[in-house]
């Protein structure tokens, strides 16, 4: 029995990066840089945190957190993901009162803490690389925005990055402390969001591949199986997988559902649970959980009894406490163990929002272009340098062939998640097998690549899920900058000659673009046509000649380094502008694509008007409010303090609802007008959705867009200024207050009780 499995160094692991000599001021400068980055991240995440209306999902999350704070408890429901954020929100309300600002404190804290995680990998990323990664995480447009948004994504993004950090800290040190921290982070991540299954799949696959590589590289004379059993990658992968596998029982639905036993009901109030009226389905689900729990325990105890049992104690203590509402609702544990994944699996075929397979390529290109572009360069650079580029390209070719074959000769259905899991595992083994060189950079490339694959496969694609792609992209891009920036000859680059070359190249690029634009628009006036082509061409040739002269004197490498640093600085500034625009300029605007089902700034205005009327009428929180079904949940947060909030299907009512204030769909204005109970309605924007002209993109249409100068102009206009030429989808609502006393019609008979319903779950 292995009692100290962390003793052996994993095969194929490269030595730690040697420390960089910066002189006696290195450490103070580095500390100051991290402090400045962290303060900048805090400012971006906390400044004017309530400047945007609460979105639809936020309204639900804020409300359930408020219910917990108000002593009304919380019943875990995978519809709104894990319970961690509700306890965090309730704690925030306890200390700072409940408001739009305080409801977003928890994600803002996690988003700020994420910036410090690269410090833990400083020996791997290098001093410059760790700082660059922290900067990319701190100023990422998606990470900034969703650190100011009460959803689970930034929190689980923090846990995912923490698990990656713990993997390499454990591989480097072998300290069992990191395994206990792994168990804690894993439990908290599962208590946050179901996307944790993807994290376990990606990190666990790479750890197992490294463990197998240890077996391959170990000399046969020393006992390969012993080396494998004692290897650190196996220790990490085994702990992560054995703790996680009891929560993955719902995956069996892929096998049992075709046989008539549904383990993850697809719709209704029991979505995600086994079929309610089937004793066989329920018994099979219970048996699966117990079997996986016992099997994982036996493997863990056989590997290292004391260590694994302590890890299991940490994991299950946190998991049970959170899902049971601190032991007040033990039924929540069953929901966390089975229904979390079951509900998620049931929702994937629904494909809410109906986004295409290339959706995340679009979102990262529009917002995360800095990290995405650097990560692409890093994948090629590290792949070529460490000789795994061919393997990566071979895997992608095989995966593409598999996808095409599945569509042509397969069952004409989506590829099941277990099959995608096997592809990820195969990718890890292909990239790692028989490698003795750098595996850390290989891991960063794999982490970004595999995360892109699994989230692009998922049926439900939403902008906030781009957060999970942005985190590994930032780490990979930061590692590249850590490798390249120290090699830049700064004294040669920061010269007048290099600066002049940069300006001339920039002018050349501008005139080249102008040349193509003038050629494409084909003006009718011959003189205009000639001058529009001749003048840019003359300027272009003059600039190129001057650049050639500088190249002869300064050298190609010096000019290329200057151009690279200029391009990096320009794109970084543009990315920062994108982050600021999304979170502070267009925060209530319909032109941004990084949010879906967004609440408008009108919601805060309407909520303030209702509060003012409640105060002026003397009714306070006793004010009765009726809300139409289509606008109820998106406004529930703003109505949280009122004691009487009724859910009314206005279109079905035969008499006025009971509420003093009425909130309805704008399309029902005519229905309400005949009652004379309310004054003129005030229309407001309730929810909007981003423009989706990118859907339905075929190869032929894409090819046409590439040669269409007007399409390029529209695309550039949106990229730089977020100018849209198509309308976005809007859901407008109305708020109606009581009509003045003299204008009221005679009292109508009371609305039948059947016409006013309690809020639906």
N, C-alpha and C positions, 0 to 999 in steps of 0.2 A: 504493500500500500504506500502510495506517495504522500508523504506528509509535508515535504518542502518542494513542491513542483516548480518553484520559481528560481531554481538555482542555475539553470543552464541558459546560456546565451542563445538566442534564436539563430538558426542557420541563415546565412545570406544577409545578416544585418550589417550595415556599414558602420564604421566608427563615428563617434560624435564629431560634429564640426569643430575644428580648433578655434579657440577664442581669437577675435580680431584685436590687434594692438592699436588702440586709439590714443595712447598716451595717458597722462595722469588725469586729464579732464574727461576721459571716456565715460566713466560711471556717472558723474554729476550731469553730464550732457544727456546721457541716456535716460536717467531718472526724470530730468526736466522735460524731455520729449514725451515720455509716457504720461507724465502729469498733465502736460498741455493737451495731449490727445484725449485723455480721459475727461478733462474739463470741457473740451470742445464737444465731445460726445454727449456729456450731460446737458450742455446748453442746447444742442440741437434736439435733444429728446424731451427736455422739460420746458423749454421756452414756449409760452403761449400754448400749453398742452390742450387747452379747451377751445382752440381757435376754429375747430371744425365740428359740424353737427355729428351727432352719434349715428353711425351706420346701422343697418338692419341687424347684423350679427352682434354688433356691440350692444345694441339695445337689450337683446336677450341676455348676454353675458353680464352686463351691468346690473340688470334687474335681478337675476338669480343671486348675484353676489350681495345685492342689497337685502334680499329676502333672508339670506343667511345672517347678515349683520343685524337685521331686525328681529332675529330670534325665531324665524319661521322655518328654519331648517333648509336642507337641500337634498333632493333625491337624484343621485347620479343618472344621467341620461346621455347616451352617446350622440344624440342629436346635437348637443352643445359641447361635445368632447369631455375631457377629463375634469375632475373637481379641483385641481390645484389652483387655477386662477380664481375660483370663487372664494376659497379661503383667503387667498392673497388680497382680493378686492375687499372682502369683509374686514380684514385687518386694516387695510388702508382707510376704509370708512370709519372704523373705530377710532383711529388716531387723528384723522384729518377731516372728518365729516364726508358726506356723500355729495359728489358733484361730477361734472364731466371731467374735470381735471384729476380729481383723486381716483376716478375709475380707471385712469390710464397710467397711474403711478407704477403698478406692477410691471407691465411690459416695458415701460421706460427704464426701470431699474435693470431688468434682464438685458435689454438692448445695450445699456451702458456697460454692464459687467462683461458682455461678450467681447468688448474691445480689449480687455485685459488678458483674455485667454492665451493669445500668442506668446505672452511672457513665459508661460509654462513650457513652451516648445522653443525657447530661445536658443538652446544648444543645437537644435535640429534646423531651425529656420535661419539661424545666424542673427547677429545683432541687428543688422540692417533689415533682414528679411522679417524678423519679428515686428520691428517698428513699422515696416511697410504693410504687413498684414493687419496690424492694429489700425493703421490709418485707413486702409480699404474697408475694414469692418465699421469703422467709426463714421465714414462719410458715404457709405453705400446708400443710394437713393431708396431702395426697397427696405433695407434694414433701418434706416432713419424713419421712414414713414410707418412701418409696422411696429416700431418701438413706441409709436404715438397712437396705437390702435389696440383696443382691448380684445385681442384674439390670442389663440394659443401659439401661433406660428413662431413669433420671436422667442418665446419661452422654450419651446421644444428645439428651436434652432440653437439656443444656448446649450441645452442638454446634449444635443448631437455633437456639437463642437467639443464639449467637455468629455464625452465618451472617446472621441478621437484623440484628445490630449491624454486621457488616462491610458489609452492603449500604448502610446509611445513612451509615456513616463514609466509604465510598468515594464515595457521591453528594455528600457535603458537601465532601470535600477533593480528590478525584480522584487521590490518591496510589496508585501501583501497588503499594505495600507491602500494601495491603488486598486486592488481587487474589492476591498470593502467600499471604497468611494465609487467604484464601478457599480456595485449593487445598489447603492443609494441613488446615484444619478439615473440608473436604469428605472428604478421604481418611480422616481419623481417624473421622469420623462413619460412613462406609461400613464401616470396620473395626469398628464397634460394633454396628450394627443396621440391618436392611433398611428400617426406617421412614424412613431418610434419603431414599429415593425420594420419599416424600410431601413432605418438606421442600423438596427440589429442585423438585418440581412447583409447590408453593405460591409459594415465593420467585421461582423462575424465571418463572412466569406473570406475577407482578406487575412484575418487571423488564422483561419483553418488552412488557407493556402500557404502561409508562411510556416505553419507547423508541418505541413506535408513536405515543404521544401527542406526543413530540418532533417526529416527522415531520408530524403533523397540524397542530401549532401553528406550525411554522417557515414563514416567508414564502416563497412560491414563487420569489421573485426571488433568494433567497440560496442556493438549492440544497437542497431538502429531503433528498435522499438522502445528501448529505454531512453534514448535521446529524445524521441518523439514525446514520450509520456512526461518527461521532465521539462519540456520546452516551454518557454514563456508565452509564445503565441497560442499554443494549445491551451494553456492555463486561462488566458484572457477569453479566447473563443468559447471554451467549455463553460466557464462561469456565466458568460453573457447568454449563451444559448440554452443552458439547462434552467436558468432562471426565467427565461422568456417563453420557452416552449409550452408550459401549461396554459398560457394565454392565447395560444394559436390553434386551439382545438377546432374553431369554426372553419378553418381551412379544409377540414374533412368534407365540408358541404360540396366541394368540387367533385368528390367521388360519390357521395351518397345521394345528392339531389337527382342525378340521372337515374338512380335506382328507385326513386320515389320517396326517399327519406330526407326531408328538408331540415337542415340544421341551422340555416340562417334565412328566416322568413323574409321575403322580398318587399312586403308592403303591410300596411295596417299598423295597429298599435303595438303589435308584437314583432315589428321589424328587427331582424338580427337575432331573435330568439329561435330555438327549435320550434317546429309546428306545434301550437298550443294543444291541439286535440290528439296528438300522437304520443302515446306512452313510449313507443319505440324510439322516436326521435329524442325525447327527453332523457330516456335511459341511456341512449347511446352518447349523448352529449356529456352527461355526468360521468359515464364510464371513461370517455376520452380524457376528460380533465384529470380524473384520478390516475389513469394510466400514465399520462404524460408527466404528472407531478411525481409519481413514484419512480418512473423510469429516469427522469432527470435527477432525482435525489440519489438513486442507486449509482448512476454514473459519477455524480459529484462526490459522493462519499467514497467511492472506490478510488477516485483520483486523489483526493486529499480531504479526509473527513473533517478535521478541525477547521480548516480554512473555508471549505465550501459551506459548512453548517453556519458559520458566522456570517458569510455572505448571504445565505438564504434567510437568516434571521433579520438582517438589515433590510433586505428587499421586501419580504412579506410584512414586516412590521409597518414600514412606511406605506406600502400598497394598501393593506387592510385598514389602517387608520384613516387614510384619505378617502377611500371608496366607501367606507362605512360611516362617514361623517363622525369620525372619532368614536366609533363603536355604538352609535345611536341608531344606525340603520344598516344592519348586517346584510340585508338584501342587496345593497349597493355593491358588495364584493362580488356577488354572482354576475352583476351587470358588467363590472370591470373585467372579470375573468373571461366571460364569454361574449357578451353582447357588444362590447366595444369594437372588437374585430368583426363580429357577425353583422352589425349594423353597417360598418364601413364597407364590407364586402357586398352587402345587399344594395348599397347606393352606387357602386361603381358602374353597373350596367345602365343606370338611369342617365348618366352623363349630364348632370345638371350644368347648365350654361352651354352645352353642346360645342365645346371648344375643339378645334382641329388638333391633329397630332403635333403640328409645328408651333403650337401656341407659346410654349416656353422659349423657343428660339426668338419669337417676336418680343416677348416681354424683356428678356435679358438684353436684346439688341437695342431696345428703346431706352432702357433705364440702367442696366448693369453693363453697358458696353465697355467701360474701363476694365473691370475685372474679367469680363468674358473675353475681350480681345487679348489681354495679357495671359489668360489661362490657355487660350488656343496656342499662343506662341510658346508658352511653357511646356505644353504637352508635346509639341514637336521638338523643342530644344532639349528637354530632358529625355524624351524618347530616343532621339538621335545620339545624345551624349552617353546614355547608359544602355543603349542598344536594345530597347524594348519597343521602339516605334513600329517595327515590322510586326511584332506580335499584336500590338494594339490595332493596327490596320487590318491584320488578318482576322482578328476577332470581330471587328465591325463588319467586314465583308461577309463572314459566316453568319453573323446575326441578321444582316440585311437579307441574305439569301433565305434564311429561316423564315423571316417575316413574310417575304414574298411567297414562299412555298406554302405557308400556312393559309394565306389568303386565297391562293389558287386551288390547292388540292385539299385543304383542311376543312374543318367543319363550318366554315363561313361564320365564325363567331370570334369574339375577342380572345386573345391568347390568355389563358388562365394565369393568375398570379404565381402559382407554384412553378410554372414553366419559366416565367421571367426570373424567379429566384434561382433556378438552375442555370440560366444564362449568366446571371451575375456571378454565381459561384464559378462557372466555367471561365469567365473573364479573369477572375482573380488567379485561378490556377495557371491560366495561359501566361499571364504577365509575370508571375513569380517563379514558376517552375525552373529549377536548376540555376537560379540566379545567385551569384555571390557578391554582387556589387550593391549599389545604392537602392534600398527598398523604400526609404522614406519618400523620396520624390515619386517613386512608382505608386506608392499609396495615395499621394495627393492627386495624381492623375486619375487613378482608379476611383477614388472617392468622388471626384467631380463627374467623371464619366458615368459611373454606375448610378449616382443620384439623378443625373439627367435622364437616364434610361428608365428607371422605375417610375419617376413622377410623370414622364411623358407617356408611359403606358397606362397610367391610372385613368379611369373613365371620367372622373370629376377633376377638371383642371380649372383652377381659380387663380387670380393674380397673387393672392397672399401666399400661395404655395411656392411662389418663386423665391421666397425667403430661404427655403431649404436648399435651393440650387445656389443662391448667392453666397452662402457661408463657405462651402468647399471651394468655390471659384475664387473667393478672396484669399484663402489660404494658399492655393496653388499660385495665384498671381503674386502674392507676397513673397513666396519662395523664389520665384523668378527674379523679382527686383532685388532680393537679397543676394542673389548670385551675380547679377550684372552691375548694379550700381557701384559697388566697391571697385570695379574694374575700369570705371570711366576715368579717363585722364582729365580731371576737372581743370587743371591749370591751362591745358591746351584748349579745352572746350570753351572756357569762359574768357575768350579773347575777342577783340574787335573783329578780327578776320573771320572767326567762326560765326559770330553774330551776323555779320554781313552775308555770309553764305546762307544762313537760315532765312534771313529776310528775302534774299533773292529766290530761293527755292519756294518760299511761300508765295511770292509774287508770280513766279512761273506757274504754280499750281492754279492760282486765281485766273491768270490769263488763258491757260489751257481750258479751264472750265468755261470761261467766257467765249472762247473760240468755238467750242462744241455747241454752246447755247445759240450763238449767232448763226452757225451753220444749220442747226436744226429748225430754227424758226423761219428761215427762208424769207427775208423781207422782200417786198415787191419793188421797192426803189433800187435800181442798179447801183447808184452811188452809195446808198446806205449798206447794201450787201457787200460791196467791195471794201468799204472802210471798216465794216463790222468784222471782216475776216483779216484784212491786211494789218490794221493797227495792233490787235492782240497778237498776231503772228510775229510782227516785228519786235514787240516788247518781249515775247517769249524767247525768241532767238537771242536777243541782247542779254537777257537774264541768264540763259544757259551758257552763253559765251563767258560771261563774268564768273559764273560758278566754275566753269572749266579752268579758268585762270587761277582761282583760289585753290582748286584741288591740286594743281601742279605745285603750288607754293606750300600749302599747309598739309597736304596728304589726305588720302581718302578716308582713313580711319578717324582722323580728327573731325572732319566734316560730318561723317556719318554719325559719330557720337553726339555731336552738337545737334544734328537734326533729330536724333532719337530722343534726347533730353527735352528739346523744344516740343516735339510731338507729345511726349508723355505729360509735360506740364500743361500743354493746351488741353488735352483730353481730360486730365484730372480737374482742371478748372471748369470745364464744360460739365463734367459729372457732378461736381459740387453745385453748380448752378441748377442742374436737373433735380438734385435732392432738395435744394431750397425752394424751387418752384413748386414741386409736388407737395411739400409739407407746409409751406408758409404763404405761397402766392396763389396757387390754384387749389388750395385745400378744400374749398367748397365748390369746385368747378367741375363741369361735366366733361372737360376735355382730357382729363388724365385717365390712362388705361390701367393704372396700378391698383385700382379699387373696383369692386363690383357690388351692386346694390347699395350705393352710397347714400347716406342721409345728407340732405342739403343744410345750408346755414339757416334756412327758413324754420327748421325744427326748433332751434333755440329761441327764435323770435316768437313762434307760436306758444311755446312753453312759457315764456315770460309773460305773454298776454293772458294766458289762462291763470297764471299765478297772481297777476295783478287784479283780474276780475274776482278771483276767489277772495282776495284781501279786501277789495272795495265793497263787495257784496256782503261782507261779514260772515260768510260761510266757511272760509278757510279750507281746511282739509275735508270738511263735510260736503263740499261742493260735489254734486252728482255729475258724472261725465259719461256720456254714451259714445262708443267708438265703433265704427263700421269694421266688419271682419277683415277687410283687405288692408286696413291701416293700423290694426290693433297692435301687433307685435313690434312693429317698427317704432311705435310711440310709447310702449309700455314703460320704458325707463323714465321718460319725462312725466309720467302720470303716477309714479310710484308712491307718492305721499298721500294721494287722495283715497279716502276710505271706500267710496262708491264709484267704481269704474265698471260699467256694464258693456258687454260685448253684444252688439245689435246688428243684425243683417238688415240694413236700412232698406234695401231693395224689396224685402219681403214684409216689411211692417205695414200695417193698415192704419195705424195711429201713431202720433208722435212718440218717440222714445222718452224715457223718464228723465234723462240727463238734462241739467241746466245748460251744459255745453255739449255740443255735438261735433264729432269729427267724422267726416265721411269722404268717400271718393268724389272727386269733382264731377264725375259723370252722373252722380245722383242728385245734382243740384235741383233739377226740375221736380223730383219727387218731394223734396223737403219744402219747396217754395209754397205748396198748397196748404201747409199746416198752419202757417202764421204764428207759430210758437217762437220761431227764431227770427232774428234780424238778418240782414244781408250777409251772405257768407264771404269769408275772406279766403281766397285761393292761395295755396302755397305748394311748393315743390316738396313732395314727400320722399321719393326715392328716384335715383337715376342710374342708368347703366351706360357704360362706355360704348362708343361707336364700334361696330363690329364688321366694318367693310372688308376686313382681311379674311373672312370666312369663305369657304368654297374656292380656295386657291388651287388651281390645277397646274400641272407642268406647262401646258400651253399658255394659260393666262399669265403665269409667272414670266415666261419668256417674252410675252408681249409687253409686260410692264417694264422689263429691263431695257427695252428700246423706245419707250414712250417718255419723251422729255417732260410732258405735262405730269405724268405719274411721279417722275423724279422730283419735280417742283413741289407737288403736293406732299410727297414724303418728307422732303427737306423742310417744308413749312411746318409740318407737324412735329418733326424731330426737334427743331430749334425753338419754335414758338407755340407749339401745341394748337395750331390753327386748324380747324376742321371745316370741311366743305359738305359734310353730311350731318343730319340730325341724329342726336342720341335718343335713346328710349327714356321716356319720362313717365312717372306715375304722380299725378297731381291730386291733391286732396283739398278739403275745405274745412275751416273751423267756423262754427256758428255759435253766437252768443244769444241770450234771450232778447227778444224784440222789446223796444221801449213799452212801458205799461200802456200808454194810450193807443199804441198800434196793434195791440194783441187782439186776436179774435176770441170769441167766447170759448171758455174752457171745453176741451174735448174730453170724452170719456177716457178712463185710464187705459193705457196700453195693456192688452192681454199678456199674462205672464209668459205665455208660449212664444211671444214675439221678442222677448228680451232674454238673452241667454247668458250664462256665466262664461267667462273666458275659457277657450279651449286650450288644452295643453299643446 
